[in-house]
Amino acid sequence: MKKKKLVSNIVLIGMVSLFVDMSTEMVYPIIPLFLTASLGATPAIVGVIEGIAESIASLLKVFSGYIGDVYHNKKRLTFIGYSASVFYKVFLLFTSSWVGVLFARIVDRTGKGIRTAPRDALVAQSSQKEKLGGSFGLHKMLDMLGSSVGALFAFVFVAANLPYHTAFLWSIIPGVIGVLLITLVREEKERFQTREKLTLKGLKLDGRLKLYLLAMFIFCLGNSSNTFLLLKARARGFSASEVMLLYFIFNVSASLLAIPSGKISDKFGRKAILVPAYLIFGFVYLGFATLSSKASVIILFIAYGAYTAFISGAERAFVAEESPAGYKGTVLGVYGMLQGIGLLLSSIIAGAMWQYVGADAPFWLGGILGLISAVVIAAILGTRKGKSLHEQIQ
């Protein structure tokens, strides 16, 4: 009976993400078009907007994760964070400049920063240890399914040549449904009641986890916002509506592969999924830099969906299971913070490289870092738990 309840809790959390991500993806692929075509923003400005918004989210993740661990209010933080996504769409309705979009994105990413670590901790808390990868895979599948439906709506809006603000208005509905579903999620009280002063030094992270987080952060310097993939597709000759379909294809690919990849990581180890994920990313970004045919771009978006599915479940599962007892939310927050800081820097770098070096430059950087990261992470995950690479060599 307990097992059934736990699985149901994971499904509920997944359904929350499904509806909220449906809401978000109804507008996300439209935003770069809205910024560049309607508001006259340059790719560099797009990069700054994405970078600033994501940096705010990243800084909040570690604090919300810790607060959720200490005060056992993960559900409440998740509710607050997802509610911000609804306000984001409302603000978009009234914006008429890229500064307004920046403010709206800050609201949205602030919500993401508040909710992500507590939500992931709820998933980990509700999962059986030996099925952690599958649990995160199930959540990601529902998350990406919602994204797929949202992207399909975005295509309809653009293909029908509807005003951008019409999309913003309709996107509010699934967001509200998702927020209401959070009330059904259960938060189990853990045994750990520590209220120590917030300090990362006190976490005593395993050496292998520290190395992994460092490698992941360096990789993130080349993993810029997905906005640049959409702009690249536009530059390759796809129409605005076709770009929406490409984003839909990406989300479907990620949704279909999320559960299988999570289960594979449970059965054969995280390395079996994570190393291929980074390799796929590297080749996809190099493909965006070198290939120009429409058929190749379609294949690249499908492969990018595979990378997203592979990395999301297995990486979160690895971080959660390597975290000290009672601090899963905190460490997942650190993980998210490092990702966000990397995205801040990479988005600014990508925007500047696009505008001042060339549209292919950001993808060369990302592709090379992706391939290097695959090799480094393969070495890190090949070490025994608790041992550093130096200790292993000795």
Buried (B, 14 or more C-beta within 10 A) or exposed (E): EEEEEBBBBBBBBBBBBBBBBBBBBBBBBBBBBBBBEEBEBBBBBBBBBBBBBBBBBBBBBBBBBBBBBBEBBBBBBBBBBBBBBBBBBBBBBEBEEBEBBBBBBBBBBBBBBBBBBBBBBBBBBBBEEEBBBBBBBBBBBBBBBBBBBBBBBBBBBBBEEEEBBEBBBBBBBBBBBBBEBBEEBBBEEBEEEEEEEEEEEEBEBBBBBBBBBEBBBBBBBBBBBBBBBBBBBBEBEBEBBBBBBBBBBBBBBBBBBBBBBBBBBBEEBBBBBBBBBBBBBBBBBBBBBEBEEBEBBBBBBBBBBBBBBBBBBBBBBBBBBBBBEBBBBBBBBBBBBBBBBBBBBBBBBBBBBBBEEEBBBBBBBBBBBBBBBBBBBBEBBEBEEEBBBEEBEE
